[in-house]
Amino acid sequence: TEVKEPEPWTVPQNDAEKNMVAWLDNAMKQSDARWKLVVAHHPIWSTGGTKFTQATALREMLMPTLCRYADVYFAGHEHTLELHEDSCESVLGEGSNLPLLEIISGAAGKQRGVNTAFKAYQDKHHPETKSIWVKGMTWGFAHIQFDGDSATVNMVTTPNDGSATTETVFSHTFERRSNRVIL
């Protein structure tokens, strides 16, 4: 019932900050890179639930650009390992069949659990997203390997016993989408 005024430090301070979304859109549109990757700190989808309002705002600002031009979106912040897809139907229309993959690799600096109640809520109320794989309370990282127009992301963990051994616990192969997006 109350509108919060933003903290002064959260308001864009200069023209570059005010035009960040337009800059990203133009840079992605003009890019002739084979793979178009966007690396950011905050996820657009996650199972943590701690920054849902922030993620909602990010999706509103970024999804038009991401769905039209990006192949994959990388984020951290949640201290988990997660793979999500967004159907991009909100941008490209129903039946676009060009989901955007999001890779969350934040489990190297801290462990955090998956909020199963929030995940269930998100799954029910946001059918545009699909959780492919999530793991909390682990140490680990994502490793991606590109091979032509496909890539494989491996989710790698290490046990809590201090042995520093690694194990690939999940792999997901996906196709480059920036060559197939219809604008």
Protein Blocks (a to p, Z undefined) as FASTA:
>chain_A
ZZcdddfklpcfbfklmmmmmmmmmmmmmpccfbacdddfbdfbdckommmmmmmmmmmm
mmmmmmmmpmbdcdehkopacddddeklmmnoghklpacdddddfklmbccdddfklmmm
mmmmmmmbccfbdcehiadddddddehjaccdddddddfkonopacdfbdcddddfklmc
cZZ
